[in-house]
Amino acid sequence: MTTEATTETAASPDAQSNGLEVRQKALQEELRGLIDVVGPAPLVDLLLERAFQLNATDIHIDPNKDGLRVRLRVDGMLHDVMQLPKKLTAQVISRLKIMAGMDITERRAAQDGHISKSVIKHQRDIRVGGGPTIYGERLVLRLMPDETSFTKLDELGFEPEQLAKVKKLVEVPYGVFLSVGPVGSGKSTTVYSALTKRNRPTESVVTIEDPVERQMEGINQIQIDAKIGFTFVKCLRGVLRQDPDVMMVGEIRDPETAQIAVRAGLTGVTVLSTLHANDSLAVIDVFREFGVSTMFIVDALKCVIAQRLIRKICPDCREEYTPDAADVAALKLSGEEAATTKLVRGQGCDKCFSTGYSGRTGVFEVLTFSMELRQAILEADGKGDLREIAVRGGLMTLEDAARRKVLRGETTVEELLQLQTAIVD
């Protein structure tokens, strides 16, 4: 939850705890009952199965002095599931490491692993990361998206005018198309959705990923392997000699990858990728730090999408209410607008863990490069000036997009305020 001023816009922390307790106890009893009968292996299998059923994105297994703390991340929030007794710690950790193909004898260094869908009989793979703590090894399992289901651009949460821009720009036959934001903001989903628009028999489409998250018919997908020196850079150079029309690079994470991607965008290839940046204009600074010429930046970049994920109000326990003074200020409503506006919040119910929220949607900032903005970038104006120029040219900021969703009853003022806190420079 966010600041004290917004606690009335959704279920209180106490209500969340009470709602979670029901599911925690049910799952805990189910797991404990299984331990007593068959041991830790089926326990792990059941935990994974339940995590998929709850649409969790991550499982955190953290050691402490009493054993293992198990938590699930659902809708971006971590929820306690149970505490496993100390006697099971070694068996549960070993079971997961074996499934992930990790070295069970190595307990002093960080390791990465992968649990394939064939091992767990699900349609989704799991990435596993682990490492030592003062109480023993911890593991974090990232549950990968269902590779058989793809989200269309129309379903991501773009505002109508943003969606029209994105659909037009993704069809441009050359240049760089970026999705930026922090870890877990939905960047890969946006890039995959854009990629499906270019997946046609008349074009050669190649992806370079680490790992390949979703398999796509009709597209050449390449898995890099740093252990044998097959890096993004080497793969990029090789693919550029194979007559591509569209390339998707999983992530631009170093100067050489950035420079090759920009050059590819300037020489007739559409390059789609992701980048860690706070907002759309921060990309300019990141590319400059990567040593990319400012002239190349403005010529190559066609579209930069900054994004975040915010929680949606639960459809089963939503209620209308009249905004108070804090809500009015957050939404920047005039006196007349405040008098007629009704907002929506979730009361909290069993179906939403008593949080008042169910599922998430994206909020976006779609930056295009007008002649005025291009000239300002070339003249190395300050970032504040660039943002003012971009807004004047029609940029809808992340905050503005979130306000629209609050006023439409899709999310709450609390989520807006949390977003504002997250994007402060």
C-alpha positions, 0 to 999 in steps of 0.5 A: 500500500502507499501513503497514509493519505490514500488508505481509504481508496482500497481495502485496508492492510488489516483487511488484506491480512484477514483475506490472505489468512484464509487462502494461506491456511488452506494452502498450508494445510494442503501442503502439510498434509501432503508432507505427512503422507508422501514427503517434500517432492510432491510438496514442491510439485503442488506448490508450483501447480498452485502458483500457476493457478493463482497467476503468480509471477514469482515464487520466493523461497527464503531461508531463515532461522526457523526453516523456509519462508515461502511467498508468491508474487501476485499482481506485483505484490508478495504474499506469504504462503507458509513457513516450512520447517527447518528439517525440510529445508535441504530436501526442498532446496535440493529438489528444486535445484535438481529440477532446474539443472543446478549444481546441488553441491554448490552452496556458496555462489549464485546460480541460475537454472531452468525448469522446462515445461516438460518437467512439470507438465505445464505449458510454461517454463520457470527460470530459477535464480539462487544464492547464499544467505546467512541462513542458507540458500534462497531460490527465486522462481520466475514463472514465464508467460504462457507461450501459447497465448499472446496479448494484442496491442489493443489489450495492453492498456494503451489510450486510444491515441497512443495505440494509433501511434504505436500501430502506425510506428511499428510498421515503419520499415526501418528504425529502432522501436523501444519499450522501457521501464523497470524490471517487471513492467511488462516490456517484453509483453509489449515488444512481443505484441508489436512483433506479432504485427510484423510476423508475416510471410513477406518479411524475415523476422529474427529474435535474439533472446536470453532466454527465449520467453515465448515460441512464435510460429514463423519467426527465427528465434535465437537463444544466446549462450554467454558460457560459450561466448555466443553473446548478444553482440556476436549474434547481432553481427551474425544476424545482420549478415542474414538479410533480416527485415525485423530483429527483436533484441531481448534487451539492450544492456551494453554500449556495443549492443546499443551501437549495433542496434542503432546502426541496424535501424539506420540501415534498413532494419526494424529493431525492436528491443527493451531497455531499463530507463525511468521514462521515455526521454531518459533513453536519450541519456542512456544511449549517450552514456553508451557512446551512441552519437546524438545524431544517430539517436535522433535518426534511428529512434522512431518510437519509445514506449515507457511503461508501468503496470498498475493494479485493476479494481476487483470486478466482484467488490467494486464500489463507487464513492465521492472523492475527498480533497486528497483525491481531488488534488491527486487528480487535478480536478476543478471544483466543478469536476470534483462535484460531479466525479465519482471514483471507484475502489474495491472493498476487498473479497475472497476472490481478490485476497481482500486487496480490492484489486484483481489483475494488472494493466499497463500505463504508457508514455509513447514518445515520437520525435517531432522536428522540434524535439529532434532539434532540441536533442541535437542542441543538448537542451536539458531534460526538463526542456525536452519534456516540455517540448514533448508534452507540447507536441502531444506526449501523454505522460505516465501520470496522465495516462494513469489519471484517465484510468482512475477517472474511468474506474479501472484503478484507484488514486492509490495506484496513481500515487504509487506510480508518481512515487516510483517515477520521481527522478 
